[in-house]
Every structure is written in C-alpha cells, then in structure tokens.
Amino acid sequence: MKHTPGPWRINTRLSRNGAPVISGDGRDIAKALYHMGSEDPEVDANARLIASAPELLEALECLMKLQSIPSMFRLPSNCEEVIKAKDAIKKARGE
C-alpha cells in the first residue's frame, strides 16, 4: 500500500478559507476547495468521497477476492461491473 492508511476523515477544524480538510494517519492529506471562497454543497460531497476512498478500495478488493471463489453466484470476468471494479482498483493503485 502506497497511500496514507485509512481511515480518512474530514477534519472538523476549519482551514483558513473554511474548506474541508481530509486527514489520515494523523496528518492532513487533501483539501476540498470552495469556489471563490464560498461554501458549496458539491465541495462538501467531494470531501466525503475523498475521505471514503480507503474504505471503497478495500470493499472492491474484498469483492474481487470473493469473485475468485468458485460459486454459482460468481460473475463472469468479462462482466462490465467486474471490469469496472478491476479498473478502479488499478487506478487507485497507480497501475
């Protein structure tokens, strides 16, 4: 794992411009910026998405492990959803 370990969270303290700050492993790792310095629900949603990234990656990796177990519920490897999940994992890993 090359990224800052999760969980990540949105700091409740405000930065200089009030933008949400995402922290993990005891340090700030990202900041969602407000446009023109005013609050924006979309920016808050972006911060929540960023903060959930480690858990989302872990969930996808778990699903792909289950995908490798022979089962009648296993999706075909060429299924669009399986391909999307594999691509998202690769993107998160920088592959």
Secondary structure, 3 states (H helix, E strand, C coil): CCCCCCCEEECCCCCCCCCCEEEECCEEEEECCCHHHCCCHHHHHHHHHHHCHHHHHHHHHHHHHHHCCCCCCCCCCCCHHHHHHHHHHHHHHCC
